Amino acid sequence: MNLSATQSQPSRNKDDSTFSKKKKKIFDASEQISSILVIIGRKHTDRWP
């Protein structure tokens, strides 16, 4: 029982690392989009005071 748990651990860690990388990419993309929206919002408010 203990042996099987230690065997399944490495593959699980590998999946977690790839998942976290994907999550980070998604987070970076959403951060870029939000910053672009802020820039657009500022331009819009400058145009219409």
C-alpha positions in Angstrom: 0.0 0.0 0.0 2.8 2.4 1.0 4.8 1.4 -2.0 2.1 2.1 -4.6 1.5 5.5 -3.1 5.2 6.5 -3.5 5.1 5.1 -7.1 2.1 7.2 -8.1 3.6 10.4 -6.6 6.1 11.4 -9.3 3.6 11.3 -12.2 1.1 13.3 -10.1 3.8 15.9 -9.4 4.6 16.1 -13.1 0.9 16.7 -13.9 0.7 19.4 -11.2 3.7 21.3 -12.6 2.2 21.3 -16.1 -1.1 22.4 -14.8 0.4 25.2 -12.8 2.3 26.3 -15.9 -0.9 26.4 -17.9 -2.7 28.2 -15.1 0.2 30.8 -15.0 -0.1 31.4 -18.8 -3.9 31.9 -18.4 -3.3 34.3 -15.5 -0.7 36.3 -17.5 -3.0 36.5 -20.5 -5.9 37.8 -18.3 -3.6 40.3 -16.7 -2.6 41.6 -20.1 -6.2 41.9 -21.2 -7.1 43.7 -18.0 -4.2 46.2 -18.4 -5.3 46.8 -22.1 -8.9 47.4 -20.9 -7.6 49.9 -18.4 -5.6 51.8 -21.1 -8.7 51.8 -23.4 -10.8 53.0 -20.4 -8.4 55.9 -19.7 -8.4 56.9 -23.4 -12.1 56.8 -23.4 -12.4 59.0 -20.3 -9.8 61.4 -21.8 -11.9 61.7 -24.9 -15.1 62.3 -22.9 -14.3 64.5 -19.9 
